[in-house]
Amino acid sequence: MNAEGGARPEHHCAVGDSRQLGAGIATRWIDTLTPERRLHFSPIPIPGAHILKPERMEDSRGYFARTWCQAEFAREGIDVKIVQASVSQNALAGTLRGLHFSWWPSQEGKLVRCERGRVFDVILDLRPTSPAFLSHFAVILDDKQGDALFIP
């Protein structure tokens, strides 16, 4: 149920604006069944890969930004299911993390974001049937912009 007493749609992505009201908390739901977007997808030269730019909703407390919404990925023609989420932290600047790779059929997409500081991220297309085979793309992701890199 939403704050107005109606049912929320089964498939939605929502942002909540919670306020203390007496003994309870009211939540206002905004769903993405409208044409509004909260994530902006920019394709890059590697087929299937995108830079995601979150739309920040700012106020005196700071900001809120959507970082994932299956419906918005689907609108872009990206059929991906999240099966794992991981985080890494580097003790020293300049740390090299390595290469992520998987063979078919265990391929998995990646959504890379930098939560603090910045990261120089390079992707290399190793798919032999890709028109961009052996091409690379580099981007700096940082906590100021909040962009993410989706790697198919």
Steps between C-alpha positions, in 0.01 A plus 500: 500500500620852432452803726169583333364149574524370143695197386844548354557345157667158512788606273627844588807693597426754766659777696366558846464834674449401861387748765424439864130560559406452864560136589517377137699560187330595176670411175424658165569267208594613152509221246669479161193399307503862380728614216736663753847356521725489801794329324638627170675246276779607263629227267877475452702342214492153662167338392262457793706715738364830634588787730213553745440848632270514802257788531557655840211639701660754731375684804646653817587154637710401197379288209329177408575319175380176349790267424309198370156438354419184306217674313735773372755240387218313321394820319857518365473141377735369770371176651706454815424346835706589805637179652785643707618836633857559616708788628875552516709751691861591422732592785741679265439734207611353168405144590445274196204269547519282187288374212148361529423231245265206466442235233162411360260380640596653836527855368386774735453871448670748730389837630810689619476816712742689722352585838795698635789665317547403137589203286653473153305215342588334169291239325626278217265316266621137489192362324630353169164556325472866610557773241714671768715189569828609667380863527520675834323786675629698799309722740560669835220430747484710815285572801423857386317409177370165619508347151519124453627277223287206386706222343303224321 
